[in-house]
């Protein structure tokens, strides 16, 4: 197992397990509960004052420690994204163009040692979605802010009706995200990404021509469903879509995680 994969595994297993130890227990009266006082994870999704589904809360992917017990990840018609290999559950291989298939193969053969996360650089939207550490959604009428425990990532999704920048904007690690509502689904389009993003540990590529379209649905109090479509005509011959399922972590908070505290420059062989 490579150093990066060992690090990723440790973060997946350890960080969520100790996050709840940072704050004293604090009862949240907004949580729907069963007769025995435990959270009712299948209760209807909460709504904001303007009637929209409220995504606020601390969330985590299924299959990792911490969070809420006794929740099984649901099956769906959209393939689930993998953290090490984003396309691992797709029936057909990702439609990579030959040049970028070669690049992906080279990155995988090297064990993912050049993954930006390995040197404390932002890991990108897709890896944030599939990474096992918790993330906190803070929702207002004009912006949805996502705080990622992993590497202390911060993302802003604007829902105030603004357009994308039209002034040849500087590429950003997380791009420029604009959202709108289609019924109870928040549809988010992200453009303006930097070139060379890694979509997973193995190094599936995304270029500066790439666009993310995400569809956020809070299916119940305890479950959030996100379908992510990648459209990158430079690297792929067609768009493709994967799903990320998240479970609520009631009455828990994020752990402080500053990657730069342990960052070291080193020479790779």
C-alpha positions in Angstrom: 0.0 0.0 0.0 1.4 3.4 -0.9 2.1 6.2 1.6 -0.8 8.2 0.2 -3.3 5.3 0.4 -2.2 4.5 4.0 -2.7 8.1 4.9 -6.1 8.2 3.2 -7.2 5.0 5.0 -6.1 6.4 8.4 -8.0 9.6 7.9 -11.1 7.7 6.8 -11.0 5.6 9.9 -9.7 7.8 12.7 -10.9 11.3 12.1 -14.7 10.6 12.3 -14.3 8.4 15.3 -12.7 11.1 17.5 -14.6 14.2 16.2 -17.4 13.9 18.8 -14.8 14.0 21.6 -14.0 17.7 21.0 -17.2 19.2 22.3 -19.3 18.4 25.3 -22.7 16.8 24.5 -25.2 19.3 23.4 -28.9 18.3 22.8 -30.4 19.6 19.6 -34.1 20.1 20.0 -34.6 20.3 16.2 -33.9 16.6 15.7 -37.0 14.5 15.1 -37.0 11.7 17.6 -38.6 8.3 18.1 -40.6 7.3 21.2 -37.4 6.0 22.8 -35.6 9.4 22.2 -33.3 8.3 19.5 -33.1 10.3 16.2 -35.8 9.4 13.7 -33.6 9.1 10.6 -36.5 8.3 8.3 -38.5 11.4 9.3 -39.2 13.9 6.5 -36.4 16.3 5.6 -36.6 19.6 7.5 -37.4 22.8 5.6 -36.3 26.4 5.7 -38.6 29.3 6.3 -39.1 29.7 2.6 -40.2 26.1 2.2 -37.0 24.7 0.7 -35.3 21.5 1.9 -32.8 22.4 4.6 -29.4 20.7 4.1 -27.9 22.1 7.3 -26.1 19.6 9.4 -23.0 17.5 9.7 -22.8 14.7 7.1 -20.6 11.8 6.3 -20.4 9.1 3.7 -21.7 5.6 4.3 -19.3 2.8 5.1 -17.0 4.9 7.4 -16.7 5.0 11.2 -18.5 7.6 13.2 -21.8 9.1 12.3 -25.0 7.1 12.9 -25.2 3.4 13.4 -27.8 1.1 11.8 -28.0 3.0 8.5 -27.5 1.0 5.3 -26.5 2.7 2.1 -29.4 2.4 -0.3 -29.2 0.9 -3.7 -29.9 3.2 -6.7 -29.9 3.3 -10.5 -26.9 5.7 -10.6 -23.5 4.1 -9.9 -21.9 5.0 -6.6 -18.7 7.0 -6.7 -15.6 5.5 -5.2 -12.9 7.4 -3.3 -9.9 5.4 -4.7 -11.5 4.9 -8.1 -14.4 7.2 -8.9 -15.8 5.0 -11.6 -15.4 1.6 -9.9 -19.2 0.9 -9.9 -19.9 1.9 -13.4 -20.9 -0.8 -15.9 -18.6 0.6 -18.6 -15.2 2.2 -18.2 -15.1 5.9 -18.0 -15.1 7.4 -21.6 -11.6 8.8 -21.4 -9.9 10.1 -24.5 -6.7 8.1 -25.3 -4.3 10.9 -24.1 -6.0 11.1 -20.7 -6.5 7.4 -20.4 -2.7 7.2 -20.6 -2.4 9.9 -18.0 -4.8 8.1 -15.6 -2.9 4.9 -16.1 0.4 6.6 -15.3 -0.9 8.2 -12.1 -2.4 4.9 -11.0 0.8 3.0 -11.7 2.7 5.5 -9.5 0.4 4.7 -6.6 -1.1 8.2 -6.6 2.0 9.8 -5.2 1.4 13.1 -7.0 -2.2 13.5 -5.8 -2.5 17.1 -4.6 -3.7 16.0 -1.2 -0.3 14.3 -0.6 1.3 17.7 -0.4 -1.6 19.4 1.4 -3.1 21.0 -1.7 -6.9 21.0 -2.2 -8.2 17.6 -3.2 -11.0 18.9 -5.4 -14.8 18.6 -5.4 -15.1 15.0 -6.3 -12.6 13.7 -3.7 -14.3 15.9 -1.1 -17.6 14.3 -1.9 -16.2 10.7 -1.5 -13.7 11.3 1.3 -14.9 9.8 4.5 -14.3 12.7 6.9 -17.4 14.7 7.9 -18.5 17.9 6.3 -20.9 20.6 7.6 -23.6 22.3 5.5 -24.6 25.8 6.5 -27.6 27.0 4.4 -28.9 30.5 4.0 -31.3 31.8 1.3 -28.4 33.2 -0.7 -25.5 30.8 -0.2 -24.8 27.2 0.8 -21.5 26.9 2.6 -19.8 23.5 3.0 -17.0 23.1 5.5 -15.0 20.0 5.0 -13.2 18.5 7.9 -10.5 17.1 5.6 -7.8 19.7 5.0 -10.3 22.3 6.3 -11.7 22.8 2.8 -14.3 25.5 2.3 -16.8 25.8 -0.6 -19.5 28.4 -1.4 -22.5 27.6 -3.6 -24.3 30.8 -4.4 -28.1 30.6 -4.7 -28.8 34.4 -5.0 -29.4 34.4 -8.7 -26.0 35.6 -9.8 -24.4 34.6 -13.1 -21.0 33.1 -13.6 -18.1 35.5 -13.9 -17.8 36.8 -17.5 -14.4 38.6 -17.0 -12.0 35.7 -17.8 -11.9 34.8 -14.1 -8.8 33.2 -12.5 -9.3 29.4 -12.2 -10.1 28.2 -8.7 -9.4 24.9 -7.0 -13.2 24.5 -6.4 -14.3 26.6 -9.3 -17.3 29.0 -9.2 -20.5 27.4 -8.1 -24.0 28.7 -8.8 -27.2 26.8 -7.7 -30.9 27.0 -8.4 -33.9 25.0 -7.2 -35.8 22.5 -9.4 -38.6 21.5 -7.0 -36.9 20.0 -3.9 -33.6 19.4 -5.8 -30.8 21.9 -5.6 -29.0 21.9 -8.9 -25.5 23.3 -8.8 -23.2 24.0 -11.8 -19.5 24.6 -11.2 -17.1 26.1 -13.8 -13.8 27.8 -13.8 -11.8 24.9 -12.4 -8.0 24.8 -12.6 -6.3 22.3 -14.9 -5.0 19.0 -13.6 -7.6 18.1 -10.9 -7.6 14.5 -9.6 -11.1 13.0 -9.3 -9.9 10.2 -7.0 -6.8 8.6 -5.3 -5.8 6.8 -8.5 -5.7 10.0 -10.5 -8.7 10.0 -12.8 -8.3 13.4 -14.5 -10.3 16.6 -14.9 -9.2 19.5 -17.0 -9.9 23.2 -17.1 -12.6 22.5 -19.6 -14.6 20.5 -17.1 -17.9 21.3 -15.6 -19.6 19.7 -12.6 -23.4 19.6 -12.3 -24.6 18.4 -8.9 -28.1 17.5 -7.9 -28.6 17.6 -4.1 -31.7 15.9 -2.6 -32.4 15.5 1.1 -34.4 12.3 0.9 -35.2 12.1 4.6 -33.9 13.6 7.8 -31.1 11.2 7.9 -30.0 10.9 4.3 -28.6 13.2 1.6 -28.3 12.1 -2.0 -26.0 13.8 -4.5 -25.7 13.0 -8.2 -22.6 14.4 -9.8 -22.3 14.8 -13.6 -18.8 15.4 -15.0 -18.8 17.0 -18.5 -15.2 17.6 -19.7 -15.0 17.4 -23.5 -11.2 17.8 -23.4 -10.7 14.6 -21.4 -13.9 12.5 -22.1 -15.9 11.7 -25.1 -19.2 12.0 -23.2 -20.5 13.2 -19.8 -20.9 10.7 -17.1 -22.7 10.6 -13.7 -22.0 9.0 -10.3 -23.9 9.2 -7.0 -22.7 10.1 -3.5 -24.9 9.1 -0.5 -24.4 10.9 2.8 -25.8 10.2 6.3 -26.5 12.7 9.0 -24.3 12.8 12.1 -26.7 14.2 14.8 -25.3 16.4 17.5 -21.7 16.1 16.3 -19.2 18.7 15.1 -16.1 18.8 12.9 -12.6 18.1 14.1 -9.9 20.7 13.4 -7.6 19.4 10.7 -4.8 21.6 9.5 -2.8 19.7 6.8 0.0 22.4 6.7 1.0 21.6 10.3 2.7 18.4 9.1 3.5 19.4 5.5 7.1 18.7 4.4 8.8 19.1 1.0 10.4 16.0 -0.1 12.1 14.5 -3.1 10.3 11.6 -4.8 12.4 8.8 -6.3 
